[in-house]
Amino acid sequence: MIAFFAILIGLGIIIEIISLKRNFSKVSVNFEVSAYCTEPGTPFNIKTTVSNRSYVPISHIALSDTYSRHATLPENLTVLRRKHGIHIKKICAVGGRRRKKLILQTSIEKRGVHPFSADSIEFGDFLGFKEFKENLFLNHDVVVYPKRAESAALKEALSKFCGDMAAKRFLIRDPILTIGTREYTGAEPMKEMHWLKSAASGQLMVKEFDFNREFSVRVLMSVDGITAQDDEEMDRICSTSRTICETLTEQGASVDFFSNAMRRGAPRSDSWQCEVSAVHKGGLLEGLGRATNLHSGSLNDLVSLATKENSLDCAYILIVPSGETLAHSAIQKLSDSTTQEVMLIQMESNI
């Protein structure tokens, strides 16, 4: 019996000596999230993989992570909540030449860019006398889209807008379907000139287009006037913009979106714009998720950008925060640039 204990003690001392000489390069950590863009409240996974490439098992590993303060976590998980995030410590053991996967499911309701990071890894020697620590600096951002705005007033306003557009569909010409030519009246743009027919007839002729039901809408979202403290209004204007664009595409409209909101993590620019369709909404949703209340240009600059490529067959919807005093002059400028509908959505109208 004494010999048996002596052997155990000897083995323990040997393993302790080996564990004290353990090389950090033999242990690696991989940190990843299952979704980098997500709908609000949709679960996604945070996966940490610890790999031990040595033959010596590690009996105690402590991983320190920091999650977004808006993350929803299991109730039985012990966490430390601070202003900048939720601190989590995960404990595990990894055998020799083995991997350990730690998966934690979470979800976020709040729109925005939410950081997740693996901060450090700690493990001790075999007998637990010493601890070793290494910083990891592994970071990922998760973009949460804005929710759809549930508003009866907004639904009614969009229904009327789409109805008015449908009534004017005979004014919407298809630039591809040319059905003939007619004499130039002086009001048509130069791009509609038919130069071959003009040369053959000896007078200026323009293309005559067919008409269709599809209509084009440019949606403008201005954040000029939203304060840094008014996070709720920023969320509301993004939710409203999402609902408007999706409703229009569901009605078969061709939608272009413009905004002067600066986006977190995106290159700084004067403004950003994207095309929106029923099957391609990722750019819009991620942009609205990243949108901040910092504006890169004024409302007037935004309107100038949207009307730069003028089209009389294009309708406009302008979305502005409460208290915007230049909204009606912007609407007038948009109205002067089109024969189609122009609508103002202002947050204080409770739409």
C-alpha positions as CSV (number, residue, x, y, z in Angstrom):
1,M,0.0,0.0,0.0
2,I,2.8,2.4,0.9
3,A,4.5,1.6,-2.4
4,F,1.2,2.3,-4.2
5,F,0.9,5.7,-2.6
6,A,4.6,6.4,-3.3
7,I,4.0,5.6,-7.0
8,L,1.0,8.0,-7.1
9,I,2.9,10.7,-5.4
10,G,5.8,10.2,-7.8
11,L,3.5,10.4,-10.8
12,G,1.9,13.5,-9.4
13,I,5.2,15.2,-9.0
14,I,6.2,14.2,-12.5
15,I,3.0,15.5,-14.0
16,E,3.3,18.7,-11.9
17,I,6.8,19.3,-13.2
18,I,5.5,18.8,-16.8
19,S,2.5,21.0,-16.3
20,L,4.7,23.8,-15.0
21,K,6.7,23.7,-18.2
22,R,3.5,23.7,-20.3
23,N,3.9,25.9,-23.4
24,F,1.0,28.3,-24.2
25,S,1.6,27.6,-27.9
26,K,0.2,24.1,-27.4
27,V,-3.2,25.6,-26.4
28,S,-5.3,27.6,-28.9
29,V,-8.8,29.1,-28.7
30,N,-11.2,29.7,-31.5
31,F,-14.1,32.1,-30.9
32,E,-17.1,32.5,-33.3
33,V,-20.7,33.5,-33.5
34,S,-23.3,31.6,-35.6
35,A,-24.9,34.8,-37.0
36,Y,-23.3,38.1,-37.7
37,C,-26.6,39.7,-38.7
38,T,-29.9,38.7,-37.2
39,E,-33.5,39.6,-36.5
40,P,-34.4,40.9,-33.1
41,G,-35.0,38.1,-30.6
42,T,-33.8,35.4,-32.9
43,P,-31.5,32.9,-31.0
44,F,-27.9,32.5,-32.1
45,N,-24.9,30.6,-30.7
46,I,-21.6,31.8,-29.3
47,K,-19.1,28.9,-29.7
48,T,-15.6,28.7,-28.0
49,T,-13.3,25.9,-29.0
50,V,-10.3,25.1,-26.9
51,S,-7.7,22.9,-28.5
52,N,-4.9,21.1,-26.5
53,R,-2.2,19.9,-28.9
54,S,0.0,18.5,-26.1
55,Y,-0.4,15.0,-24.6
56,V,-0.7,16.3,-21.1
57,P,-4.4,16.9,-20.0
58,I,-5.4,20.3,-18.6
59,S,-7.7,19.8,-15.6
60,H,-8.8,23.4,-15.1
61,I,-9.3,26.1,-17.8
62,A,-11.0,29.4,-17.2
63,L,-12.2,31.5,-20.2
64,S,-13.2,35.1,-19.7
65,D,-15.7,36.6,-22.2
66,T,-17.5,39.9,-22.5
67,Y,-20.9,39.9,-24.2
68,S,-23.2,42.8,-25.2
69,R,-25.1,44.2,-22.2
70,H,-28.3,43.6,-24.2
71,A,-27.7,39.9,-24.6
72,T,-30.3,37.5,-23.1
73,L,-28.5,34.7,-21.2
74,P,-29.7,31.5,-19.3
75,E,-30.9,32.3,-15.8
76,N,-28.6,29.7,-14.2
77,L,-25.5,31.3,-15.6
78,T,-23.4,33.4,-13.2
79,V,-22.4,36.7,-14.8
80,L,-21.1,40.1,-13.8
81,R,-23.1,42.9,-15.4
82,R,-21.3,46.2,-16.0
83,K,-22.1,49.3,-18.0
84,H,-20.0,48.3,-21.1
85,G,-21.0,44.6,-21.1
86,I,-21.7,41.3,-19.4
87,H,-18.6,39.5,-18.1
88,I,-18.8,35.7,-18.2
89,K,-16.3,33.1,-16.9
90,K,-16.5,29.6,-18.3
91,I,-14.7,26.6,-16.7
92,C,-13.7,23.4,-18.5
93,A,-11.1,20.6,-18.7
94,V,-9.4,19.4,-21.9
95,G,-7.7,16.1,-22.3
96,G,-4.4,15.5,-24.1
97,R,-4.7,15.9,-27.8
98,R,-8.3,16.9,-27.5
99,R,-10.7,19.7,-28.2
100,K,-13.4,21.1,-26.0
101,K,-16.4,23.0,-27.5
102,L,-18.4,25.4,-25.3
103,I,-21.6,26.6,-26.9
104,L,-23.9,29.2,-25.3
105,Q,-27.2,30.3,-26.9
106,T,-28.3,34.0,-26.7
107,S,-30.5,36.5,-28.4
108,I,-30.8,40.3,-28.5
109,E,-33.9,42.4,-28.9
110,K,-32.2,45.8,-29.2
111,R,-31.4,47.2,-32.7
112,G,-27.7,48.0,-33.2
113,V,-24.2,46.6,-33.4
114,H,-23.4,44.4,-30.4
115,P,-19.8,43.4,-29.5
116,F,-18.8,39.9,-28.3
117,S,-15.3,39.1,-27.2
118,A,-13.1,36.3,-25.8
119,D,-10.8,38.3,-23.5
120,S,-8.4,35.8,-21.8
121,I,-7.7,32.2,-21.0
122,E,-6.4,31.0,-17.6
123,F,-5.2,27.5,-16.5
124,G,-3.2,26.2,-13.6
125,D,-0.6,23.6,-13.0
126,F,-1.6,20.0,-12.2
127,L,-1.8,20.5,-8.4
128,G,-3.3,23.9,-8.6
129,F,-0.5,25.9,-7.0
130,K,0.0,28.3,-9.9
131,E,-2.1,30.0,-12.5
132,F,-1.2,31.1,-16.0
133,K,-3.1,33.8,-18.0
134,E,-3.0,34.9,-21.6
135,N,-5.0,37.7,-23.3
136,L,-6.9,36.6,-26.4
137,F,-8.3,39.8,-28.1
138,L,-10.8,37.8,-30.1
139,N,-13.8,40.0,-31.1
140,H,-17.0,39.7,-33.2
141,D,-19.8,42.1,-33.8
142,V,-23.4,41.0,-34.3
143,V,-25.8,43.4,-36.1
144,V,-29.4,43.3,-35.0
145,Y,-32.0,44.6,-37.5
146,P,-34.7,47.0,-36.5
147,K,-38.1,45.6,-35.8
148,R,-41.0,46.2,-38.2
149,A,-43.1,49.1,-37.1
150,E,-46.5,47.9,-36.0
151,S,-48.7,51.0,-36.6
152,A,-52.2,51.2,-38.0
153,A,-51.6,54.8,-39.0
154,L,-48.5,53.9,-41.0
155,K,-50.3,51.0,-42.7
156,E,-53.2,53.2,-43.7
157,A,-50.8,55.9,-45.0
158,L,-48.9,53.4,-47.1
159,S,-52.1,51.9,-48.5
160,K,-53.3,55.3,-49.7
161,F,-49.9,56.1,-51.1
162,C,-49.7,52.8,-53.1
163,G,-53.3,53.3,-54.2
164,D,-52.6,56.8,-55.6
165,M,-49.5,55.4,-57.4
166,A,-51.6,52.6,-59.0
167,A,-54.1,55.2,-60.2
168,K,-51.3,57.1,-61.9
169,R,-49.7,54.0,-63.5
170,F,-50.6,55.3,-67.0
171,L,-48.0,58.0,-66.4
172,I,-45.2,55.4,-65.7
173,R,-43.4,54.6,-68.9
174,D,-41.2,51.6,-69.5
175,P,-37.9,52.8,-71.0
176,I,-37.2,49.4,-72.6
177,L,-40.6,48.9,-74.3
178,T,-40.4,51.4,-77.2
179,I,-43.6,51.2,-79.3
180,G,-42.8,54.0,-81.8
181,T,-41.7,57.6,-82.2
182,R,-43.4,61.1,-82.2
183,E,-42.4,64.7,-82.8
184,Y,-40.2,66.4,-80.3
185,T,-42.2,69.0,-78.2
186,G,-39.3,70.6,-76.3
187,A,-40.2,69.0,-73.0
188,E,-38.6,65.6,-73.4
189,P,-35.1,64.9,-72.1
190,M,-32.3,64.4,-74.5
191,K,-31.9,60.7,-73.6
192,E,-35.3,60.0,-75.2
193,M,-34.3,61.4,-78.6
194,H,-34.4,59.0,-81.5
195,W,-31.5,60.2,-83.7
196,L,-32.0,57.8,-86.6
197,K,-35.6,58.7,-87.0
198,S,-34.8,62.3,-86.7
199,A,-32.2,62.1,-89.4
200,A,-34.6,60.2,-91.7
201,S,-37.5,62.5,-91.2
202,G,-35.6,65.8,-91.2
203,Q,-37.1,66.8,-87.8
204,L,-36.5,66.0,-84.2
205,M,-38.2,62.8,-83.1
206,V,-38.4,61.2,-79.6
207,K,-39.1,57.6,-78.6
208,E,-42.6,56.7,-77.5
209,F,-42.6,54.2,-74.6
210,D,-45.2,51.6,-73.5
211,F,-46.6,51.9,-70.0
212,N,-46.6,49.3,-67.2
213,R,-47.8,48.8,-63.6
214,E,-44.4,48.9,-61.9
215,F,-43.5,52.1,-60.2
216,S,-40.3,53.5,-58.7
217,V,-40.1,55.0,-55.2
218,R,-37.1,56.7,-53.5
219,V,-37.2,56.5,-49.7
220,L,-35.2,59.1,-47.8
221,M,-34.4,58.8,-44.1
222,S,-32.9,61.8,-42.4
223,V,-31.5,61.6,-38.8
224,D,-30.5,65.3,-38.7
225,G,-31.9,66.5,-35.4
226,I,-31.9,63.3,-33.4
227,T,-29.9,63.8,-30.3
228,A,-27.4,61.3,-28.9
229,Q,-29.6,60.7,-25.9
230,D,-32.7,59.9,-27.9
231,D,-32.0,56.3,-28.7
232,E,-35.7,55.4,-28.8
233,E,-36.4,57.8,-31.6
234,M,-33.5,56.5,-33.6
235,D,-34.9,52.9,-33.3
236,R,-38.3,54.2,-34.3
237,I,-37.2,55.9,-37.4
238,C,-35.2,52.8,-38.5
239,S,-38.2,50.6,-37.8
240,T,-40.4,52.9,-39.8
241,S,-37.9,53.0,-42.7
242,R,-37.7,49.2,-42.8
243,T,-41.5,48.8,-42.8
244,I,-42.0,51.3,-45.6
245,C,-39.4,49.8,-47.8
246,E,-40.6,46.2,-47.3
247,T,-44.2,47.2,-47.8
248,L,-43.4,48.9,-51.1
249,T,-41.4,45.9,-52.4
250,E,-44.3,43.6,-51.4
251,Q,-46.5,45.8,-53.7
252,G,-44.0,45.3,-56.6
253,A,-42.3,48.7,-56.4
254,S,-38.8,49.4,-57.3
255,V,-37.2,51.0,-54.2
256,D,-34.1,53.0,-53.7
257,F,-33.2,54.0,-50.2
258,F,-31.1,57.0,-49.2
259,S,-30.0,58.2,-45.7
260,N,-27.6,60.6,-44.1
261,A,-27.1,58.4,-41.1
262,M,-23.6,57.4,-40.4
263,R,-23.2,53.6,-39.9
264,R,-21.1,52.1,-37.1
265,G,-18.3,50.0,-38.6
266,A,-18.8,51.3,-42.1
267,P,-16.6,53.7,-44.0
268,R,-17.3,57.4,-43.4
269,S,-19.1,59.0,-46.4
270,D,-21.4,61.8,-47.2
271,S,-24.4,59.4,-47.3
272,W,-25.3,55.9,-48.2
273,Q,-27.8,54.4,-50.5
274,C,-28.9,51.0,-51.6
275,E,-31.4,49.3,-53.9
276,V,-34.2,47.3,-52.2
277,S,-36.1,44.4,-53.6
278,A,-38.2,41.5,-52.2
279,V,-35.3,39.2,-52.4
280,H,-32.4,41.6,-51.7
281,K,-33.0,43.4,-48.4
282,G,-29.7,42.5,-46.7
283,G,-28.0,45.8,-47.5
284,L,-30.9,47.8,-46.2
285,L,-31.4,45.8,-43.0
286,E,-27.8,45.7,-42.1
287,G,-27.4,49.4,-42.8
288,L,-30.4,50.2,-40.6
289,G,-28.9,48.0,-37.9
290,R,-25.7,49.9,-38.1
291,A,-27.2,53.3,-38.4
292,T,-26.4,55.9,-35.8
293,N,-27.8,59.3,-34.9
294,L,-24.6,61.0,-36.3
295,H,-25.4,62.5,-39.7
296,S,-22.9,63.1,-42.4
297,G,-24.9,65.7,-44.2
298,S,-28.0,67.9,-43.8
299,L,-31.5,67.2,-44.9
300,N,-31.0,69.5,-47.9
301,D,-27.9,67.5,-48.9
302,L,-29.9,64.3,-48.7
303,V,-32.7,65.6,-50.9
304,S,-30.1,66.9,-53.4
305,L,-28.6,63.5,-53.6
306,A,-31.9,61.7,-54.1
307,T,-33.0,64.1,-56.9
308,K,-29.6,64.3,-58.6
309,E,-30.6,61.8,-61.2
310,N,-34.0,63.4,-61.9
311,S,-36.9,61.2,-62.9
312,L,-40.4,62.6,-63.4
313,D,-41.8,59.0,-63.0
314,C,-40.3,58.5,-59.5
315,A,-42.3,58.9,-56.3
316,Y,-40.7,60.0,-53.0
317,I,-41.2,59.2,-49.3
318,L,-39.3,61.4,-46.8
319,I,-38.9,60.2,-43.2
320,V,-37.7,62.7,-40.7
321,P,-37.4,62.9,-36.8
322,S,-39.7,65.0,-34.7
323,G,-38.9,68.7,-34.5
324,E,-37.4,68.8,-38.1
325,T,-38.3,72.4,-39.2
326,L,-37.1,72.0,-42.8
327,A,-39.2,69.0,-43.7
328,H,-41.9,71.0,-45.7
329,S,-39.3,72.9,-47.8
330,A,-37.7,69.5,-48.5
331,I,-41.0,68.1,-49.6
332,Q,-41.6,71.1,-51.9
333,K,-38.2,70.4,-53.5
334,L,-39.1,66.8,-54.0
335,S,-42.5,67.7,-55.4
336,D,-40.9,70.0,-58.0
337,S,-38.8,67.2,-59.3
338,T,-41.6,64.6,-60.0
339,T,-45.1,64.2,-61.4
340,Q,-45.7,61.3,-58.9
341,E,-46.7,61.1,-55.3
342,V,-44.6,62.7,-52.5
343,M,-45.2,61.8,-48.8
344,L,-43.8,63.0,-45.5
345,I,-43.5,60.8,-42.5
346,Q,-42.5,62.7,-39.4
347,M,-42.0,60.8,-36.1
348,E,-44.0,63.3,-34.0
349,S,-47.1,62.4,-36.1
350,N,-47.2,59.0,-34.3
351,I,-47.3,57.1,-37.5
